[in-house]
Amino acid sequence: MPASRRSIALVLVAVVLTAGCLGGTPSTGTDSATPTQTPTATEMPGTPTPTPDPTPGETSSGEWTTTEQASEQPDADKAIHVENRWNHSVEIRISVVREATNETVYEETETFEPGADRDVYNLEEASPEGIESFRITATARNSTESVTIETNACYGNAYVEITEDGELYPYYAIC
């Protein structure tokens, strides 16, 4: 057998021997192969049915998460905290207004020395009934800013800060 025929014969033998590895689905006369479906966990015998994820805000047992519970629980212990991080004394006017009645429950203007860091008021002193909203307004260095917090367990304290750059920055903590 000449060398070229021997090479062709070897190639044909290799193709025939590997034909089972190269194809997977018999041809049905169309150009696209039909995919085989893999059974899902619920279709496989002996596999437990998966439980769907709980609704956001709920646990799988149907109870509300800690955050949701906290937002529904009254907690009036909210301090208004002032901090002067600037290297100059600053006169700050702070007012706290009960939003439901527009009543001012606290108002004071005071000079805070560099490094001052203290509570000036606590919302418990306003004797809120249940969950109420309070607007804390601060005025310093020709600027007025405000934040609103609620007397629920999800809210933390309110802060009025004079930054290292001398900017007025009120903010609050929340869960």
C-alpha positions in Angstrom: 0.0 0.0 0.0 1.5 3.4 -1.0 2.2 5.9 1.8 -0.6 8.3 0.8 -3.2 5.5 0.9 -1.9 4.3 4.2 -2.2 7.8 5.7 -5.8 8.1 4.4 -6.6 4.7 5.8 -5.2 5.6 9.2 -7.2 8.9 9.2 -10.4 7.0 8.4 -9.8 4.4 11.1 -9.2 7.2 13.6 -12.4 9.0 12.5 -14.4 5.8 12.9 -12.9 4.9 16.3 -13.6 8.4 17.6 -17.0 8.9 16.0 -18.8 8.0 19.2 -16.9 10.7 21.1 -17.5 13.4 18.5 -21.2 13.2 18.1 -23.8 13.1 20.8 -27.2 13.2 19.3 -28.3 11.4 16.2 -29.2 13.7 13.3 -32.9 14.3 12.7 -32.4 16.1 9.5 -32.4 19.6 11.0 -29.4 21.8 11.6 -30.1 22.4 15.3 -29.6 19.9 18.0 -32.4 19.3 20.6 -31.0 19.9 24.1 -31.8 17.3 26.7 -33.4 18.5 29.9 -31.7 17.9 33.2 -34.2 17.1 35.9 -34.5 19.8 38.6 -34.2 19.1 42.3 -38.0 18.8 42.7 -38.2 16.2 39.9 -35.4 14.0 41.2 -36.7 11.3 43.5 -35.7 11.7 47.2 -34.8 15.4 46.9 -36.7 17.8 49.2 -38.7 20.6 47.6 -36.8 23.9 48.0 -38.5 26.7 50.1 -38.9 30.0 48.3 -37.1 33.0 49.8 -39.1 35.1 52.3 -40.6 38.4 51.4 -38.2 41.3 52.0 -38.6 42.4 55.7 -39.8 38.9 56.8 -38.0 35.9 58.0 -38.7 32.4 56.6 -40.9 31.7 59.7 -43.1 34.7 58.7 -41.9 36.9 61.5 -40.6 40.4 60.9 -36.9 41.1 60.9 -35.3 43.0 63.7 -35.1 46.2 61.6 -38.8 46.0 60.8 -39.6 45.5 64.5 -37.4 48.4 65.5 -39.1 50.8 63.2 -42.5 50.0 64.9 -41.2 50.3 68.5 -41.3 53.7 70.3 -38.0 54.9 71.7 -37.8 58.5 72.7 -34.2 58.3 74.1 -32.6 60.3 71.3 -29.9 62.8 72.1 -29.1 65.9 70.1 -25.3 65.9 70.2 -23.0 68.9 69.2 -19.4 68.6 68.3 -17.0 71.4 67.2 -14.1 69.9 65.3 -13.0 73.3 63.9 -10.1 75.2 65.5 -12.3 78.3 66.2 -15.2 79.0 68.6 -18.6 78.8 66.9 -22.0 80.2 68.0 -24.6 77.6 67.1 -28.4 78.0 67.4 -30.3 74.8 67.8 -34.0 74.3 67.7 -36.1 71.1 68.0 -39.6 71.2 66.6 -42.3 68.6 67.1 -43.5 68.1 63.5 -47.1 67.0 64.3 -47.9 70.3 66.1 -45.1 72.6 64.9 -44.3 73.2 68.6 -40.7 74.2 69.4 -39.7 71.9 72.3 -36.1 73.2 72.6 -34.2 76.2 71.4 -30.9 77.6 72.5 -28.0 79.6 71.1 -24.6 78.8 72.6 -20.9 79.3 71.8 -19.0 76.0 71.4 -15.3 76.1 71.9 -12.9 74.1 69.7 -13.1 70.5 70.8 -16.6 70.8 72.4 -18.4 67.5 72.3 -21.6 67.0 74.3 -25.3 66.4 74.3 -27.5 69.5 74.4 -31.0 67.9 74.5 -32.8 64.6 74.6 -36.2 64.0 72.9 -37.4 62.2 76.0 -37.7 65.7 77.6 -40.5 66.5 75.0 -42.6 63.5 76.3 -43.5 62.2 72.9 -46.5 59.9 72.7 -45.5 56.8 70.7 -43.6 57.4 67.5 -43.3 61.1 66.6 -41.1 63.1 64.2 -38.9 66.0 65.3 -37.0 68.4 63.1 -33.6 69.5 64.4 -32.4 72.8 62.9 -29.0 74.2 63.4 -27.7 77.6 62.4 -24.0 78.5 62.5 -21.6 80.6 60.4 -24.4 82.0 58.1 -25.7 78.6 57.3 -28.9 76.8 58.4 -29.3 73.0 58.0 -31.8 70.6 59.5 -32.5 66.9 59.9 -35.7 65.0 61.0 -35.6 62.0 63.2 -38.4 59.8 64.7 -38.8 58.4 68.2 -38.7 54.8 67.1 -36.0 52.2 67.9 -34.6 52.3 64.4 -33.4 55.9 64.8 -30.3 56.7 66.7 -29.1 60.1 68.0 -29.0 63.3 66.0 -25.6 65.1 65.5 -24.8 68.7 64.8 -21.1 68.9 63.8 -18.9 71.8 62.8 -16.3 70.0 60.7 -12.6 70.5 60.7 -13.1 72.9 57.7 -15.7 74.9 59.7 -18.7 73.6 57.8 -22.1 72.9 59.5 -23.0 69.3 59.2 -26.1 67.9 60.9 -26.9 64.1 60.5 -28.4 61.2 62.4 -27.9 57.5 62.9 -30.4 54.9 61.7 -30.6 51.1 61.5 
